[in-house]
Protein backbone atom coordinates (compact mmCIF):
# COMPACT_ATOMS: atom_id res chain seq x y z
CA UNK A 1 0.00 0.00 0.00
CA UNK A 2 2.83 2.41 0.85
CA UNK A 3 4.43 1.81 -2.54
CA UNK A 4 1.18 2.68 -4.33
CA UNK A 5 0.87 5.96 -2.42
CA UNK A 6 4.51 6.80 -3.15
CA UNK A 7 4.06 6.03 -6.86
CA UNK A 8 0.92 8.16 -6.94
CA UNK A 9 2.71 11.10 -5.23
CA UNK A 10 5.60 10.84 -7.72
CA UNK A 11 3.18 10.82 -10.66
CA UNK A 12 1.36 13.89 -9.32
CA UNK A 13 4.68 15.69 -8.81
CA UNK A 14 5.80 14.87 -12.37
CA UNK A 15 2.45 16.12 -13.74
CA UNK A 16 2.79 19.40 -11.82
CA UNK A 17 6.35 19.96 -13.08
CA UNK A 18 5.20 19.27 -16.64
CA UNK A 19 2.25 21.66 -16.26
CA UNK A 20 4.51 24.42 -14.93
CA UNK A 21 6.83 24.07 -17.91
CA UNK A 22 3.90 24.15 -20.32
CA UNK A 23 2.39 27.25 -18.67
CA UNK A 24 5.76 29.00 -18.70
CA UNK A 25 5.76 28.72 -22.50
CA UNK A 26 2.28 30.20 -22.73
CA UNK A 27 3.13 33.33 -20.77
CA UNK A 28 5.81 34.61 -23.13
CA UNK A 29 4.76 37.59 -25.18
CA UNK A 30 6.27 38.84 -28.43
CA UNK A 31 8.85 41.50 -27.68
CA UNK A 32 8.74 44.70 -29.69
CA UNK A 33 9.69 48.31 -29.04
CA UNK A 34 7.11 50.88 -30.21
CA UNK A 35 9.80 53.59 -30.04
CA UNK A 36 11.61 51.83 -32.91
CA UNK A 37 8.56 52.23 -35.19
CA UNK A 38 7.93 55.33 -37.33
CA UNK A 39 4.59 56.78 -36.16
CA UNK A 40 2.78 59.51 -38.10
CA UNK A 41 0.41 61.83 -36.20
CA UNK A 42 -3.05 61.78 -37.83
CA UNK A 43 -6.52 63.12 -37.15
CA UNK A 44 -9.55 60.83 -37.35
CA UNK A 45 -13.27 61.03 -36.57
CA UNK A 46 -12.52 60.18 -32.93
CA UNK A 47 -9.69 62.68 -32.60
CA UNK A 48 -5.92 62.54 -32.95
CA UNK A 49 -4.02 59.26 -33.15
CA UNK A 50 -0.82 57.90 -34.66
CA UNK A 51 -0.48 55.41 -37.48
CA UNK A 52 2.34 53.30 -38.88
CA UNK A 53 2.85 51.04 -41.87
CA UNK A 54 6.57 50.42 -41.58
CA UNK A 55 6.32 46.88 -43.04
CA UNK A 56 10.09 46.46 -43.52
CA UNK A 57 10.81 47.14 -39.82
CA UNK A 58 11.34 44.03 -37.67
CA UNK A 59 9.77 45.76 -34.64
CA UNK A 60 6.70 46.56 -36.73
CA UNK A 61 6.46 42.93 -37.89
CA UNK A 62 6.66 41.73 -34.27
CA UNK A 63 3.93 44.20 -33.32
CA UNK A 64 1.71 42.93 -36.15
CA UNK A 65 2.22 39.37 -34.91
CA UNK A 66 1.28 40.42 -31.38
CA UNK A 67 -1.81 42.19 -32.70
CA UNK A 68 -2.77 39.08 -34.67
CA UNK A 69 -2.64 37.04 -31.44
CA UNK A 70 -5.02 39.61 -29.90
CA UNK A 71 -7.45 39.66 -32.86
CA UNK A 72 -6.17 43.00 -34.16
CA UNK A 73 -6.80 45.06 -31.00
CA UNK A 74 -4.90 45.38 -27.73
CA UNK A 75 -3.73 47.72 -25.03
CA UNK A 76 -0.05 47.93 -24.17
CA UNK A 77 1.23 50.49 -21.72
CA UNK A 78 -0.59 53.79 -22.14
CA UNK A 79 -1.63 53.04 -25.74
CA UNK A 80 -4.47 51.20 -27.44
CA UNK A 81 -3.30 49.57 -30.70
CA UNK A 82 -5.39 48.29 -33.59
CA UNK A 83 -4.86 46.92 -37.07
CA UNK A 84 -6.63 48.56 -40.01
CA UNK A 85 -8.63 46.44 -42.46
CA UNK A 86 -5.78 46.41 -44.98
CA UNK A 87 -3.80 44.29 -42.48
CA UNK A 88 -0.55 46.25 -42.75
CA UNK A 89 -1.41 49.58 -41.13
CA UNK A 90 -1.55 49.99 -37.37
CA UNK A 91 -3.09 52.80 -35.36
CA UNK A 92 -2.41 53.74 -31.77
CA UNK A 93 -4.08 56.18 -29.42
CA UNK A 94 -3.00 57.17 -25.93
CA UNK A 95 -5.51 56.15 -23.27
CA UNK A 96 -5.78 57.64 -19.82
NORGILIN-V141487 format. One record per pair of residues at least 4 apart in sequence whose C-alpha atoms are under 7 Angstrom apart, sorted by sequence separation. I is the first residue (numbers start at 1). GAP is how many residues later the second one is. D is the distance in whole Angstrom. If there is no record, write none. Layout:
{{I:GAP:D} {I:GAP:D}}
This chain:
{{1:4:6} {2:4:6} {3:4:6} {4:4:6} {5:4:6} {6:4:6} {7:4:6} {8:4:6} {9:4:6} {10:4:6} {11:4:6} {12:4:6} {13:4:6} {14:4:6} {15:4:6} {16:4:6} {17:4:6} {18:4:6} {19:4:6} {20:4:6} {21:4:7} {22:4:7} {23:4:6} {43:4:6} {44:4:6} {57:4:6} {58:4:6} {59:4:6} {60:4:6} {61:4:6} {62:4:6} {63:4:6} {64:4:6} {65:4:6} {66:4:7} {67:4:6} {68:4:5} {70:4:6} {75:4:6} {76:4:6} {83:4:6} {43:5:4} {55:5:6} {67:5:5} {75:5:4} {84:5:5} {42:6:6} {43:6:6} {54:6:6} {55:6:6} {67:6:6} {74:6:6} {75:6:6} {83:6:6} {84:6:6} {42:7:5} {67:7:7} {74:7:5} {83:7:5} {41:8:6} {42:8:5} {73:8:6} {74:8:7} {82:8:6} {83:8:6} {41:9:4} {42:9:7} {73:9:4} {81:9:7} {82:9:5} {40:10:5} {41:10:7} {72:10:5} {73:10:7} {81:10:6} {82:10:6} {39:11:6} {40:11:5} {72:11:5} {81:11:4} {39:12:5} {40:12:6} {80:12:5} {81:12:7} {39:13:5} {79:13:6} {80:13:5} {38:14:6} {79:14:5} {80:14:6} {79:15:4} {80:15:7} {38:16:7} {78:16:6} {79:16:6} {37:17:7} {78:17:6} {78:18:7} {37:22:7} {36:23:7} {37:23:6} {33:26:6} {32:27:5} {32:30:6} {31:31:7} {32:31:6} {30:32:7} {55:33:7} {53:35:6} {30:36:6} {53:36:5} {52:37:6} {53:37:6} {51:38:7} {52:38:5} {51:39:6} {52:39:6} {51:40:4} {50:41:6} {51:41:6} {49:42:7} {50:42:5} {49:43:6} {50:43:6} {49:44:5}}
